[in-house]
Amino acid sequence: MPKTQLTYFGHSGFKLTTPSGHVILIDPWLKNPLLKDGEEILKKLDRADVICITHAHFDHVGDAVEIAKNTKAKLCCTFDCAIAVRNALGYPEDDSSLVLHIGGTGQMFEGEVTARFVPAWHGTAVMPSESKPPVYGGTPTGLVLSVRGGPTIYHTGDTDLFSDMSLVPLEQPIDYMMVCMGDHYTMGPMRAARAVELVKPKTVIPIHFGTFPALTGTPEQLGDEMKRRGVDAQLRTLQAGETIDI
């Protein structure tokens, strides 16, 4: 029986392949320093049905515009983020059926996947170029994707710890939580462990670490903090380019 597959691109980027074969990309920065042969992988990427963007910083929009030009992928993000990536960065697809806002839900592939954006504490300036001023990119978000008959994932985007994270799993328990934990630009391992404690996922996948020298938090530190707090969740650290069944 076909399974849901998850490929980690490094930093905060993922590819989710549904049991029916549809492809969803999340924050697809394939040319990040952690993904070996990222440019080659990007050139060979010939299918993307939907691209989800948690917020409009360069390391999360990543290669979305180039991918969309090649695949005609629909854009899934908040209304303000969609305006920014289309007008300022040239995202080519104008189908707004999956342009949502926090709290709203969108259906992909005749209901095979449900998408929902949730709050995140961060920023979201868009830089069209070094010679142009930044553009407002809307409210940063986390992303919840539920696969029919399969897992529910929560990608935190970039964020600090905040108490309303405990509300994320109320409608649907979280199977996989992709949690930012590199510190400096987001919460570090200690606060990420507290976030995991609030969300209560079955499995935790660390993201947004090791890409830049400033991101000093490590998965090992996150694991230690989770143990110290008695958090009952499996920690699964993925290598850039790794694919798993979920």
N, C-alpha and C positions, 0 to 999 in steps of 0.2 A: 504494500500500500504506500503511495507517495507520501513523503513527509515534508514538513516545513524545514527549510535550510537557512542557515545564517552564516554569512561570510563577513569577516571583520577586515576592514581596509586599513586599520590603524587610526590613531587619534580618536575621532568620534564617528567615523564612517562605517556604514554597513550596507550589505545587500541581503534582502530578505526574499527568498524564493518560496512561493506558496505551493501547496500540494498540486494545484492545477498548472503550475509552471509560470505564473505571473511573477514579475520581478519588480520589487520596490527598493529603491535606494534611499538611504537616510544620511544626510549631511555628507555627500559623496566627494570628499577631498582625496582623490586617489593619488595625487602627486605629492602627498605629504612625505616627510623625511623617513617615516617608519616603514613604508610599503616598498619593498624591493621591486624594481621593474614596474613601478606604478604607471609610468607613461606608456609602457607597452600594454599593460593590462587595460588602461584607458582606451587605447587604440583598438583593442580587440573586443571591447564591450559593445555588443551589437544589439542588445535588448535591454530596455528599461521602460516599464509601463507607467510607473509613477516615481517622482522624486519628491521626497519629504525633506523639508528644511526646518530645523528648530528655530533658527534665527539667522540674521543676514550677515554675520561676521565672515570674513574671507575664508576662515578655516572650516566653515560649516556649509556655506554655499559651495565652496570648493570648485569642482569641475562641472557643476550642475548645468551651466549654460552650454558648454561644449557637448555634454552628453545629450541634452535635450535637442540640440540641433541635429544630432545624428540619429536619435531614436524617437523623437516626437513624444517624449515622456510628459505626462500630465504633471502639473505642479500642485503639490499639497503643502500648504503652509497657511499662515494667517493672512488676512486681507492686506494689512499694511506691508507685510514682508513681500507679498506677491507684487504689490505696486513697485516696491524698491528694486527687486531683482529683475523685473521686466523693464522698467523705465531707466534705471541707472546702470544695470549690468547687461541688459539685452536678452533676457530669457525669452525664447521664441514662441512658446506655446501660450495661447490666450484662452484656453478652456479653463473656466473658473469653477467647474463642478466640484472640485476638491479643495478650493480655497475656503477655509473655515475661519473660525475664531475660537478663542478659549471657551471650552464647555460644549461647543457644538460637535456634532458627529458627522462623518462622511462615509459613504459606502463605496467600496472598490470592488470591481469584478463581480457585479450582481450580488453583493453581500458577502463574498468570501472573506473580505477583510473590512473591519470597521476601524476608522481612524478618529482619534480625539486629541486635541491639544489641551495641555494643562499649564498652569503658571510656572515660571522660572524667574529667579532673581539674577539679572545680568544686564548687559547692554546690547545694543544691536545697530551701531552705526555702519553704514555701507560706504565703502570708499571706491567710487567709480574709477579714479586714477589718482596719482600723486599730485596732479596739477588741478584737480577739482575738489571742491569742498565735500565733506561727508554728507550723506543723505540719511534721513531718519528711516529706520527699517522696521518700526513697529515694536510691539511687546515681545520679548523673548519667551520661548515656551519649552516645555517638555512634550513628548509625543507618546501616546498610547496606541498600539496597534493590536487588535484582537483578530486572530485567524479562526474562522468558523470550524469548530471541531478540533481546534488546535490551541497553541499557546497564546497568551497575552503578554506583550512586552511593553516595558516602560523605559523609554530613552529620556534621560533627564535633561538633555541639552546641556548648556552651561548654566550652572546655578550655585547658589549657596544653599545651605540647609534652611528650611523654613517649616513651621509646624503644619501647614496645610498639605504637606506631602502625605500626611496620614489619610487624606481624603481621596487620594488617587485610586486606591484599590477597592473603594466602597462598592462600585457597581460590578467590578470584575477583579478577582484576585490576580496578582501579578506573578507570572511564572518566571520571567527573566527581566531583571532590572539592569540596564546599562547605566552605570553611575559614574559621573565625572568625579575625579578624586586626585588630580595632579597638583592642586594648590596653586597659589599665586593669582590666577585668573578665575578660578572656581574654588569650591570647597576642597579641603585637603582630606587625607585619610580619616582623621578623627571625626570630622563633621559628616563625611560620607557614610561612615559606619552608623552614625546616628540617623541619617536619612534612610539607610537600609532597615534600621530598627523600626522606623515609622511605617515604611511601606510593606514590610514583611513579604518579600518575594521568595520564591523557592530557590532561585539561582541569581547570583550577582556577577556581572561582567564589568570589570573596571575599564573606564575609557578616559580620554583626555589626560594622558600621562606620558612622560618621556619624549614628547615630540620636540619640545624646546628646553633649553637649559633651566629656564625658570620653573618648569613643571617638575618639582622635586619629589612629589608624593609617589609612592610605589604601591603595587598590588600587595606586596608582602606586608607593608605597613597597614594597609586596609584590612588584610586578614587578621593581623594582630589586634587591631582595634575591634573588629567584629567579635573575636574570641573573648576579649576583655569585657565586652558588654554582653556576652552570652547570646549573640545574635544567631538564630537558627536558620541559616541559609548557606547554600553551597557557593563557594567562591570559585569562579572559573575564569582564569586569565587566558585570553586568546592572543595568539601571535598574529601580526599583520599578514593577511593573506589566507588565514586559516578558515575553513568551512566546517560547520558542525550541523548535525540534525537536532532540531529542538521540538 
